Amino acid sequence: MAIPEELEELAAEYALGSLPPDEHLEAEALMQKDPLFSLQVKAWERRLIPLVLALEPVEPPARIRGAVMKAITGDSFDSATVIKLERRASNWRWATIGASAIAASLAAFIFLHTPANPVNGQRYVAVLQAEGPGPAFLASIDLVNGNISVRTMGAPPQPGKSYELWAVGGGRDKPQSLGVIDASLKIPASKLGQLDASKMRDTVFAVSLEPEGGSPTSQPTGPVMFTGKLVPTE
Amino acid sequence: MNTAIDLPDRELDDLLPLIAAGDRIAFGKLYDLTSNKLFAVVRCVLKKPELAEEALQEAFMKIWQRSVSYERGSVRPMAWLAAIARNQAIDTKRRFAERLSSSTVELDQAAAVSVLPQAELAMELTRLRKCLSILPADRQDMVLLAYYQGWSREELAAQYNKPSTTIKTLLRRSLALLKECLDGNS
């Protein structure tokens, strides 16, 4: 796939939508790591877009808007939504964990993204969830690019407080802070260097509510609000 | 929905960074501006109303989640949104493995796209159609079936009674010609 013409062709077919599933996944992975390929795909999307923009608009049923808006505010997440998340990519799987040292009463739904590209498949997704209202945070952990990004999926803002993300277990004798989830919902990439991929299997991710700016000690001081765990499929 | 016809690219460009920052009101505006267009997109791929509705909902969840990765200026916002909707529709379709059915009717629908009265769009579309018209009729149909209806090589192979490797070659040649024509005329 190193030949430029082949990449161009792959980009064209990806934008067209005709790729078989394996090549579709390959193209998606390339989009992430190859800026040139990503540009080629965008150029193709631009070439073909008049066809889509020319479509006669069709008004969707009004209830869809309500469902979408509720889903992003998180106040109507239910198990069906979680199942949909799981179904969204058949190569994700979910599991619940029962008692954990930190949150015996919290149910957690865990997703592992099976690597689209086995060579560098080091991307993980954890949905951090409390028992009640549904997913609160979605944490994407990318060991290759060294990024942890956290997206709020309904965790209510807490004035004067900060959410802090922790890695617990997996050989750690105490919780390891991964940082305060700030307004941009990013965790400093440097934190990730301290995460050992081999320990991911047994690592629980937890979010605690801390004083503004994070825990004054190096340990959680506030209530653990949400937990989630990454479970390898292999 | 005149707003969608006017292709409010600039407005969308202003909304997306707000959405990336978690602004739900901005997201609601984006929904109002684009949902009828994106619903048209997913309905092309998914004939079953319940699947189309589910795909639209999931597409908007993806837009919400991926808004942080939108790069202003690198692609027209409607193209970015439509690509998410199309890919979602194709994913949904594959998941439910809809069978090939009434392909003739679908083909007619794909070929008979109604052009909206927007000067610039009409021009772009006219050029694209002109370039498509240099392809043999069956290749035009293949490209349109793949693009509008999300038909994979395998489905096209079944429809046209050709090996999927041949379909791959035909599609890629067609796209190369299309690119040459479009880029040469810009």
Interface residues (C-beta under 8 A of the other chain):
Chain A: E9 A12 E13 A15 L16 G17 S18 L19 P20 P21 L39 K42 W44 E45 R46 R47 L48 I49 P50 L51 V52 L53 A54 L55 E56 P57 V58 E59 P60 P61 I64 R65 A67 V68 M69 A71 I72 T73 K84 R87 R88 A89 S90 L138 S149 R151 T152 A183 S184 L185
Chain B: M1 A4 I5 L7 A21 G22 R24 F27 G28 Y31 D32 S35 N36 K37 F39 A40 V41 R43 C44 E53 E54 L56 Q57 E58 F60 M61 W64 Q65 V68 S74 V75 R76 M78 A79 W80 A82 A83 R86 N87 I90 D91 R94 R95 V113 S114 V115 L116 L121 E124 L125 R127 L128 V143 L144 A146 Y147 Y148 G150 W151 S152 R153 E154 L156 S164 I167 K168 L171 R172 L175 A176 L178 K179 L182
